[in-house]
Amino acid sequence: MALSMQSFTNDEVTLSGPLEIKVSRIGGGKLGMTAHVTFHNPNAPMSEDNEKPDPVYSKNYSFDASVADGSANHIRQAYLAIKTRAEFAGATDV
């Protein structure tokens, strides 16, 4: 699961694409969840560990997760939550 965008702008950075956006980890507790989101250039060379390109940017986003029966897993909920933010307008699922 990932998102794709041609450009991304927030109050910290402006990135031009193509961009692949991934929730790389989530964590949280009683007060909510945090998604660590990484932004990658899919055309970049492999990193030194030869596994994947290094992120060009990363940011943490808070979201409220549901634990109700039948709710999506927390990673899916993180993707759904970040897609509602204005800076992710136009993001597509890949």
MOPAC internal coordinates of N, CA, C and O (Angstrom, degrees):
PM7 1SCF
backbone

  N    0.0000 0     0.00 0     0.00 0    0    0    0
  C    1.4343 1     0.00 0     0.00 0    1    0    0
  C    1.5270 1   108.34 1     0.00 0    2    1    0
  O    1.2310 1   120.80 1   -45.52 1    3    2    1
  N    1.3195 1   116.08 1   134.48 1    3    2    1
  C    1.4559 1   122.18 1   178.40 1    5    3    2
  C    1.5284 1   108.21 1  -163.14 1    6    5    3
  O    1.2310 1   121.14 1    -9.50 1    7    6    5
  N    1.3194 1   115.43 1   170.50 1    7    6    5
  C    1.4552 1   122.38 1   174.93 1    9    7    6
  C    1.5127 1   108.48 1  -118.21 1   10    9    7
  O    1.2310 1   121.05 1   -23.46 1   11   10    9
  N    1.3208 1   115.60 1   156.54 1   11   10    9
  C    1.4539 1   121.63 1   177.18 1   13   11   10
  C    1.5236 1   108.70 1  -128.13 1   14   13   11
  O    1.2310 1   121.00 1   -41.38 1   15   14   13
  N    1.3433 1   115.69 1   138.62 1   15   14   13
  C    1.4646 1   121.80 1   176.28 1   17   15   14
  C    1.5161 1   108.70 1  -144.40 1   18   17   15
  O    1.2310 1   120.59 1   -26.13 1   19   18   17
  N    1.3256 1   116.48 1   153.87 1   19   18   17
  C    1.4605 1   121.07 1   175.35 1   21   19   18
  C    1.5219 1   111.55 1   -89.01 1   22   21   19
  O    1.2310 1   119.88 1   154.95 1   23   22   21
  N    1.3333 1   117.83 1   -25.05 1   23   22   21
  C    1.4616 1   121.58 1   176.14 1   25   23   22
  C    1.5132 1   108.65 1  -154.41 1   26   25   23
  O    1.2310 1   120.96 1   -22.26 1   27   26   25
  N    1.3275 1   115.77 1   157.74 1   27   26   25
  C    1.4579 1   122.33 1  -178.84 1   29   27   26
  C    1.5192 1   107.66 1  -145.51 1   30   29   27
  O    1.2310 1   120.75 1   -47.47 1   31   30   29
  N    1.3311 1   116.17 1   132.53 1   31   30   29
  C    1.4654 1   121.44 1   177.26 1   33   31   30
  C    1.5171 1   109.23 1  -138.35 1   34   33   31
  O    1.2310 1   121.29 1   -47.38 1   35   34   33
  N    1.3401 1   115.13 1   132.62 1   35   34   33
  C    1.4577 1   120.62 1   170.78 1   37   35   34
  C    1.5252 1   107.45 1  -138.09 1   38   37   35
  O    1.2310 1   119.83 1    14.75 1   39   38   37
  N    1.3245 1   117.93 1  -165.25 1   39   38   37
  C    1.4631 1   120.66 1  -176.97 1   41   39   38
  C    1.5270 1   113.23 1   -74.77 1   42   41   39
  O    1.2310 1   119.61 1   175.47 1   43   42   41
  N    1.3385 1   118.36 1    -4.53 1   43   42   41
  C    1.4609 1   121.98 1  -178.14 1   45   43   42
  C    1.5207 1   114.22 1  -111.73 1   46   45   43
  O    1.2310 1   120.08 1   149.26 1   47   46   45
  N    1.3292 1   117.45 1   -30.74 1   47   46   45
  C    1.4651 1   119.97 1  -168.29 1   49   47   46
  C    1.5270 1   110.76 1  -156.01 1   50   49   47
  O    1.2310 1   121.46 1   -25.23 1   51   50   49
  N    1.3290 1   114.80 1   154.77 1   51   50   49
  C    1.4609 1   121.79 1   168.60 1   53   51   50
  C    1.5204 1   107.06 1  -123.87 1   54   53   51
  O    1.2310 1   120.70 1   -54.76 1   55   54   53
  N    1.3225 1   116.28 1   125.24 1   55   54   53
  C    1.4621 1   122.27 1  -178.84 1   57   55   54
  C    1.5209 1   108.87 1  -119.39 1   58   57   55
  O    1.2310 1   120.77 1   -37.88 1   59   58   57
  N    1.3302 1   116.14 1   142.12 1   59   58   57
  C    1.4592 1   119.49 1   174.08 1   61   59   58
  C    1.5168 1   108.45 1  -111.58 1   62   61   59
  O    1.2310 1   120.96 1   -29.96 1   63   62   61
  N    1.3053 1   115.77 1   150.04 1   63   62   61
  C    1.4453 1   121.46 1  -169.33 1   65   63   62
  C    1.4938 1   115.32 1   -95.14 1   66   65   63
  O    1.2310 1   122.50 1    10.06 1   67   66   65
  N    1.2947 1   112.81 1  -169.94 1   67   66   65
  C    1.4660 1   125.64 1     9.53 1   69   67   66
  C    1.5185 1   111.53 1   -73.43 1   70   69   67
  O    1.2310 1   121.34 1   -29.29 1   71   70   69
  N    1.3265 1   115.03 1   150.71 1   71   70   69
  C    1.4596 1   121.55 1   179.05 1   73   71   70
  C    1.5209 1   110.09 1  -126.09 1   74   73   71
  O    1.2310 1   120.87 1   -41.58 1   75   74   73
  N    1.3141 1   115.93 1   138.42 1   75   74   73
  C    1.4624 1   122.13 1   170.50 1   77   75   74
  C    1.5243 1   105.97 1  -111.64 1   78   77   75
  O    1.2310 1   120.70 1   -53.04 1   79   78   77
  N    1.3182 1   116.27 1   126.96 1   79   78   77
  C    1.4614 1   122.51 1  -173.33 1   81   79   78
  C    1.5185 1   108.64 1  -116.85 1   82   81   79
  O    1.2310 1   121.18 1   -52.58 1   83   82   81
  N    1.3320 1   115.35 1   127.42 1   83   82   81
  C    1.4589 1   120.13 1  -175.57 1   85   83   82
  C    1.5205 1   111.06 1  -130.71 1   86   85   83
  O    1.2310 1   120.63 1   -36.30 1   87   86   85
  N    1.3301 1   116.40 1   143.70 1   87   86   85
  C    1.4600 1   121.72 1   166.80 1   89   87   86
  C    1.5251 1   104.92 1   -82.08 1   90   89   87
  O    1.2310 1   120.57 1   -72.28 1   91   90   89
  N    1.3166 1   116.52 1   107.72 1   91   90   89
  C    1.4647 1   119.04 1  -174.74 1   93   91   90
  C    1.5166 1   112.74 1   -87.46 1   94   93   91
  O    1.2310 1   120.32 1   155.41 1   95   94   93
  N    1.3335 1   116.98 1   -24.59 1   95   94   93
  C    1.4654 1   119.73 1   173.30 1   97   95   94
  C    1.5208 1   109.04 1  -164.52 1   98   97   95
  O    1.2310 1   121.41 1   -22.49 1   99   98   97
  N    1.3145 1   114.91 1   157.51 1   99   98   97
  C    1.4505 1   121.21 1   176.34 1  101   99   98
  C    1.5181 1   108.68 1  -131.44 1  102  101   99
  O    1.2310 1   120.75 1   -23.00 1  103  102  101
  N    1.3024 1   116.17 1   157.00 1  103  102  101
  C    1.4538 1   121.66 1   176.46 1  105  103  102
  C    1.5111 1   108.68 1  -160.91 1  106  105  103
  O    1.2310 1   120.96 1   -11.58 1  107  106  105
  N    1.3064 1   115.77 1   168.42 1  107  106  105
  C    1.4435 1   118.48 1   177.79 1  109  107  106
  C    1.5051 1   112.94 1   162.09 1  110  109  107
  O    1.2310 1   121.66 1    11.61 1  111  110  109
  N    1.3122 1   114.43 1  -168.39 1  111  110  109
  C    1.4508 1   122.09 1  -178.01 1  113  111  110
  C    1.5137 1   110.32 1  -162.32 1  114  113  111
  O    1.2310 1   121.09 1    31.09 1  115  114  113
  N    1.3298 1   115.52 1  -148.91 1  115  114  113
  C    1.4608 1   120.70 1  -175.61 1  117  115  114
  C    1.5254 1   113.45 1   -61.64 1  118  117  115
  O    1.2310 1   119.95 1   152.88 1  119  118  117
  N    1.3153 1   117.71 1   -27.12 1  119  118  117
  C    1.4602 1   120.26 1  -174.56 1  121  119  118
  C    1.5168 1   114.09 1   -93.60 1  122  121  119
  O    1.2310 1   119.68 1   180.00 1  123  122  121
  N    1.3272 1   118.22 1     0.00 1  123  122  121
  C    1.4606 1   120.62 1   177.69 1  125  123  122
  C    1.5131 1   111.96 1   137.01 1  126  125  123
  O    1.2310 1   121.66 1     1.42 1  127  126  125
  N    1.3051 1   114.43 1  -178.58 1  127  126  125
  C    1.4575 1   122.10 1  -176.39 1  129  127  126
  C    1.5262 1   109.60 1  -119.18 1  130  129  127
  O    1.2310 1   121.16 1   -23.98 1  131  130  129
  N    1.3313 1   115.39 1   156.02 1  131  130  129
  C    1.4576 1   122.23 1   175.02 1  133  131  130
  C    1.5272 1   108.29 1  -128.51 1  134  133  131
  O    1.2310 1   121.40 1   -46.77 1  135  134  133
  N    1.3167 1   114.93 1   133.23 1  135  134  133
  C    1.4676 1   121.13 1   175.64 1  137  135  134
  C    1.5194 1   108.25 1  -108.24 1  138  137  135
  O    1.2310 1   120.60 1   -53.03 1  139  138  137
  N    1.3329 1   116.46 1   126.97 1  139  138  137
  C    1.4627 1   121.44 1   173.70 1  141  139  138
  C    1.5191 1   106.10 1   -90.71 1  142  141  139
  O    1.2310 1   120.74 1   -65.04 1  143  142  141
  N    1.3335 1   116.19 1   114.96 1  143  142  141
  C    1.4618 1   122.48 1  -172.83 1  145  143  142
  C    1.5306 1   108.75 1  -109.71 1  146  145  143
  O    1.2310 1   120.76 1   -50.55 1  147  146  145
  N    1.3316 1   116.15 1   129.45 1  147  146  145
  C    1.4598 1   121.18 1   179.26 1  149  147  146
  C    1.5291 1   110.14 1  -114.80 1  150  149  147
  O    1.2310 1   121.49 1   -34.28 1  151  150  149
  N    1.3163 1   114.75 1   145.72 1  151  150  149
  C    1.4624 1   123.12 1  -178.19 1  153  151  150
  C    1.5273 1   107.32 1  -115.01 1  154  153  151
  O    1.2310 1   120.69 1   -52.96 1  155  154  153
  N    1.3191 1   116.29 1   127.04 1  155  154  153
  C    1.4648 1   121.80 1  -176.62 1  157  155  154
  C    1.5195 1   110.26 1  -125.54 1  158  157  155
  O    1.2310 1   121.35 1   -31.94 1  159  158  157
  N    1.3298 1   115.02 1   148.06 1  159  158  157
  C    1.4524 1   121.51 1   168.30 1  161  159  158
  C    1.5223 1   105.63 1   -92.19 1  162  161  159
  O    1.2310 1   119.33 1   -69.35 1  163  162  161
  N    1.3325 1   118.87 1   110.65 1  163  162  161
  C    1.4661 1   119.68 1  -176.00 1  165  163  162
  C    1.5305 1   113.77 1   -65.42 1  166  165  163
  O    1.2310 1   119.92 1   165.70 1  167  166  165
  N    1.3320 1   117.75 1   -14.30 1  167  166  165
  C    1.4588 1   121.11 1   179.34 1  169  167  166
  C    1.5293 1   112.64 1   -96.14 1  170  169  167
  O    1.2310 1   120.20 1  -178.34 1  171  170  169
  N    1.3338 1   117.23 1     1.66 1  171  170  169
  C    1.4672 1   121.03 1  -178.27 1  173  171  170
  C    1.5251 1   110.77 1   -73.41 1  174  173  171
  O    1.2310 1   120.48 1   -24.84 1  175  174  173
  N    1.3298 1   116.69 1   155.16 1  175  174  173
  C    1.4660 1   119.22 1   176.48 1  177  175  174
  C    1.5259 1   110.80 1   -66.88 1  178  177  175
  O    1.2310 1   120.90 1   -19.96 1  179  178  177
  N    1.3036 1   115.88 1   160.04 1  179  178  177
  C    1.4586 1   121.35 1  -179.58 1  181  179  178
  C    1.5309 1   110.29 1   -64.11 1  182  181  179
  O    1.2310 1   120.79 1   -26.98 1  183  182  181
  N    1.3206 1   116.09 1   153.02 1  183  182  181
  C    1.4513 1   121.30 1   177.81 1  185  183  182
  C    1.5248 1   110.16 1   -73.50 1  186  185  183
  O    1.2310 1   121.00 1    -4.88 1  187  186  185
  N    1.3265 1   115.70 1   175.12 1  187  186  185
  C    1.4655 1   119.78 1  -178.97 1  189  187  186
  C    1.5266 1   112.71 1   -60.49 1  190  189  187
  O    1.2310 1   120.07 1   149.98 1  191  190  189
  N    1.3439 1   117.47 1   -30.02 1  191  190  189
  C    1.4666 1   119.53 1   178.55 1  193  191  190
  C    1.5266 1   111.83 1   -80.74 1  194  193  191
  O    1.2310 1   120.74 1  -179.29 1  195  194  193
  N    1.3576 1   116.19 1     0.71 1  195  194  193
  C    1.4566 1   123.31 1   174.37 1  197  195  194
  C    1.5220 1   113.33 1    59.94 1  198  197  195
  O    1.2310 1   120.70 1  -151.30 1  199  198  197
  N    1.3328 1   116.26 1    28.70 1  199  198  197
  C    1.4547 1   118.98 1   178.88 1  201  199  198
  C    1.5172 1   112.86 1  -105.99 1  202  201  199
  O    1.2310 1   119.91 1   134.71 1  203  202  201
  N    1.3115 1   117.77 1   -45.29 1  203  202  201
  C    1.4596 1   121.55 1  -179.13 1  205  203  202
  C    1.5212 1   108.52 1  -161.96 1  206  205  203
  O    1.2310 1   120.16 1   -19.05 1  207  206  205
  N    1.3321 1   117.30 1   160.95 1  207  206  205
  C    1.4650 1   118.68 1   177.68 1  209  207  206
  C    1.5408 1   111.05 1   -63.01 1  210  209  207
  O    1.2310 1   121.16 1   -36.05 1  211  210  209
  N    1.3308 1   115.38 1   143.95 1  211  210  209
  C    1.4582 1   119.64 1   175.37 1  213  211  210
  C    1.5258 1   109.76 1   -64.41 1  214  213  211
  O    1.2310 1   119.56 1   -32.70 1  215  214  213
  N    1.3254 1   118.45 1   147.30 1  215  214  213
  C    1.4637 1   119.99 1   177.67 1  217  215  214
  C    1.5282 1   110.92 1   -64.39 1  218  217  215
  O    1.2310 1   121.12 1   -33.21 1  219  218  217
  N    1.3296 1   115.46 1   146.79 1  219  218  217
  C    1.4597 1   120.30 1   174.18 1  221  219  218
  C    1.5227 1   111.05 1   -89.79 1  222  221  219
  O    1.2310 1   120.44 1   165.28 1  223  222  221
  N    1.3481 1   116.76 1   -14.72 1  223  222  221
  C    1.4588 1   121.81 1  -179.44 1  225  223  222
  C    1.5232 1   107.43 1  -167.30 1  226  225  223
  O    1.2310 1   120.37 1   -27.28 1  227  226  225
  N    1.3211 1   116.90 1   152.72 1  227  226  225
  C    1.4632 1   121.00 1   173.16 1  229  227  226
  C    1.5206 1   109.11 1  -147.75 1  230  229  227
  O    1.2310 1   120.99 1   -26.52 1  231  230  229
  N    1.3159 1   115.71 1   153.48 1  231  230  229
  C    1.4621 1   121.37 1  -178.67 1  233  231  230
  C    1.5185 1   108.67 1  -156.92 1  234  233  231
  O    1.2310 1   120.91 1   -31.75 1  235  234  233
  N    1.3339 1   115.87 1   148.25 1  235  234  233
  C    1.4611 1   121.89 1   174.87 1  237  235  234
  C    1.5207 1   109.82 1   -95.43 1  238  237  235
  O    1.2310 1   120.89 1   -42.34 1  239  238  237
  N    1.3228 1   115.90 1   137.66 1  239  238  237
  C    1.4596 1   122.98 1   177.83 1  241  239  238
  C    1.5248 1   108.89 1  -126.66 1  242  241  239
  O    1.2310 1   120.69 1   -45.93 1  243  242  241
  N    1.3193 1   116.28 1   134.07 1  243  242  241
  C    1.4698 1   121.61 1   177.04 1  245  243  242
  C    1.5211 1   109.64 1   -88.87 1  246  245  243
  O    1.2310 1   121.18 1   -32.86 1  247  246  245
  N    1.3279 1   115.35 1   147.14 1  247  246  245
  C    1.4603 1   120.20 1   175.87 1  249  247  246
  C    1.5193 1   108.72 1  -154.54 1  250  249  247
  O    1.2310 1   120.90 1   -22.44 1  251  250  249
  N    1.3226 1   115.88 1   157.56 1  251  250  249
  C    1.4656 1   121.84 1   175.98 1  253  251  250
  C    1.5205 1   108.02 1   -94.48 1  254  253  251
  O    1.2310 1   120.90 1   -52.51 1  255  254  253
  N    1.3106 1   115.89 1   127.49 1  255  254  253
  C    1.4574 1   120.89 1  -179.03 1  257  255  254
  C    1.5220 1   110.26 1  -106.53 1  258  257  255
  O    1.2310 1   121.40 1   -33.01 1  259  258  257
  N    1.3014 1   114.94 1   146.99 1  259  258  257
  C    1.4580 1   121.45 1   175.90 1  261  259  258
  C    1.5183 1   110.32 1   -98.06 1  262  261  259
  O    1.2310 1   120.99 1   -39.95 1  263  262  261
  N    1.3225 1   115.71 1   140.05 1  263  262  261
  C    1.4641 1   120.61 1   173.65 1  265  263  262
  C    1.5265 1   110.49 1  -113.98 1  266  265  263
  O    1.2310 1   120.68 1  -166.86 1  267  266  265
  N    1.3221 1   116.30 1    13.14 1  267  266  265
  C    1.4575 1   121.40 1  -179.97 1  269  267  266
  C    1.5247 1   110.69 1   -65.08 1  270  269  267
  O    1.2310 1   121.07 1   -29.12 1  271  270  269
  N    1.3297 1   115.56 1   150.88 1  271  270  269
  C    1.4616 1   119.96 1   175.88 1  273  271  270
  C    1.5210 1   110.20 1   -54.29 1  274  273  271
  O    1.2310 1   120.57 1   -46.25 1  275  274  273
  N    1.3136 1   116.52 1   133.75 1  275  274  273
  C    1.4582 1   121.47 1   177.46 1  277  275  274
  C    1.5214 1   114.53 1    84.62 1  278  277  275
  O    1.2310 1   119.50 1   177.62 1  279  278  277
  N    1.3321 1   118.55 1    -2.38 1  279  278  277
  C    1.4634 1   119.27 1   179.60 1  281  279  278
  C    1.5248 1   109.69 1   -75.04 1  282  281  279
  O    1.2310 1   121.07 1   -23.43 1  283  282  281
  N    1.3253 1   115.56 1   156.57 1  283  282  281
  C    1.4644 1   121.03 1   179.23 1  285  283  282
  C    1.5259 1   109.97 1   -65.15 1  286  285  283
  O    1.2310 1   120.63 1   -21.74 1  287  286  285
  N    1.3446 1   116.41 1   158.26 1  287  286  285
  C    1.4546 1   118.48 1   176.96 1  289  287  286
  C    1.5339 1   109.29 1   -65.14 1  290  289  287
  O    1.2310 1   120.56 1   -16.43 1  291  290  289
  N    1.3263 1   116.54 1   163.57 1  291  290  289
  C    1.4636 1   120.54 1  -172.65 1  293  291  290
  C    1.5271 1   113.15 1   -65.39 1  294  293  291
  O    1.2310 1   119.92 1   149.58 1  295  294  293
  N    1.3085 1   117.75 1   -30.42 1  295  294  293
  C    1.4650 1   119.14 1   177.78 1  297  295  294
  C    1.5269 1   109.55 1   -67.10 1  298  297  295
  O    1.2310 1   120.32 1   133.89 1  299  298  297
  N    1.3134 1   117.00 1   -46.11 1  299  298  297
  C    1.4734 1   120.87 1   177.13 1  301  299  298
  C    1.5211 1   110.45 1   -60.77 1  302  301  299
  O    1.2310 1   120.11 1   138.22 1  303  302  301
  N    1.3321 1   117.40 1   -41.78 1  303  302  301
  C    1.4613 1   120.68 1   177.85 1  305  303  302
  C    1.5272 1   111.45 1   -62.02 1  306  305  303
  O    1.2310 1   120.19 1   143.72 1  307  306  305
  N    1.3270 1   117.24 1   -36.28 1  307  306  305
  C    1.4693 1   120.60 1   177.65 1  309  307  306
  C    1.5253 1   110.40 1   -63.44 1  310  309  307
  O    1.2310 1   120.20 1   134.47 1  311  310  309
  N    1.3344 1   117.23 1   -45.53 1  311  310  309
  C    1.4662 1   120.25 1   178.05 1  313  311  310
  C    1.5250 1   110.90 1   -60.66 1  314  313  311
  O    1.2310 1   120.36 1   134.83 1  315  314  313
  N    1.3171 1   116.91 1   -45.17 1  315  314  313
  C    1.4596 1   120.11 1   179.57 1  317  315  314
  C    1.5261 1   111.19 1   -61.69 1  318  317  315
  O    1.2310 1   120.20 1   141.41 1  319  318  317
  N    1.3308 1   117.23 1   -38.59 1  319  318  317
  C    1.4673 1   121.34 1  -179.06 1  321  319  318
  C    1.5241 1   111.60 1   -68.35 1  322  321  319
  O    1.2310 1   120.06 1   134.77 1  323  322  321
  N    1.3347 1   117.49 1   -45.23 1  323  322  321
  C    1.4689 1   117.40 1  -177.56 1  325  323  322
  C    1.5233 1   111.47 1   -69.86 1  326  325  323
  O    1.2310 1   119.93 1   151.39 1  327  326  325
  N    1.3334 1   117.73 1   -28.61 1  327  326  325
  C    1.4630 1   119.85 1   178.20 1  329  327  326
  C    1.5227 1   112.64 1   -67.29 1  330  329  327
  O    1.2310 1   119.85 1   163.57 1  331  330  329
  N    1.3437 1   117.89 1   -16.43 1  331  330  329
  C    1.4681 1   120.31 1   177.67 1  333  331  330
  C    1.5310 1   112.00 1   -83.12 1  334  333  331
  O    1.2310 1   119.66 1   168.51 1  335  334  333
  N    1.3224 1   118.25 1   -11.49 1  335  334  333
  C    1.4617 1   122.35 1  -179.03 1  337  335  334
  C    1.5271 1   109.88 1   -78.33 1  338  337  335
  O    1.2310 1   120.70 1   -35.87 1  339  338  337
  N    1.3370 1   116.26 1   144.13 1  339  338  337
  C    1.4609 1   121.63 1  -176.01 1  341  339  338
  C    1.5317 1   112.83 1   -57.32 1  342  341  339
  O    1.2310 1   120.01 1   142.13 1  343  342  341
  N    1.3293 1   117.59 1   -37.87 1  343  342  341
  C    1.4637 1   119.02 1  -177.21 1  345  343  342
  C    1.5253 1   113.35 1   -68.74 1  346  345  343
  O    1.2310 1   119.91 1   167.61 1  347  346  345
  N    1.3385 1   117.78 1   -12.39 1  347  346  345
  C    1.4653 1   121.90 1   178.46 1  349  347  346
  C    1.5354 1   111.99 1  -103.47 1  350  349  347
  O    1.2310 1   120.32 1  -166.59 1  351  350  349
  N    1.3380 1   116.99 1    13.41 1  351  350  349
  C    1.4646 1   120.11 1   176.98 1  353  351  350
  C    1.5240 1   108.88 1   -59.17 1  354  353  351
  O    1.2310 1   120.08 1   -48.76 1  355  354  353
  N    1.2912 1   117.46 1   131.24 1  355  354  353
  C    1.4524 1   121.96 1   179.88 1  357  355  354
  C    1.5101 1   114.84 1    90.64 1  358  357  355
  O    1.2310 1   119.73 1   176.74 1  359  358  357
  N    1.3388 1   118.11 1    -3.26 1  359  358  357
  C    1.4721 1   120.88 1   177.83 1  361  359  358
  C    1.5238 1   109.22 1   -67.05 1  362  361  359
  O    1.2310 1   121.17 1   -39.58 1  363  362  361
  N    1.3250 1   115.37 1   140.42 1  363  362  361
  C    1.4613 1   120.23 1   177.43 1  365  363  362
  C    1.5130 1   110.35 1  -119.30 1  366  365  363
  O    1.2310 1   120.71 1   -30.39 1  367  366  365
  N    1.3105 1   116.26 1   149.61 1  367  366  365
  C    1.4646 1   121.88 1   178.06 1  369  367  366
  C    1.5251 1   109.76 1   -74.33 1  370  369  367
  O    1.2310 1   120.67 1   -40.76 1  371  370  369
  N    1.3185 1   116.33 1   139.24 1  371  370  369
  C    1.4616 1   120.70 1   174.20 1  373  371  370
  C    1.5103 1   109.99 1  -130.23 1  374  373  371
  O    1.2310 1   120.10 1   180.00 1  375  374  373

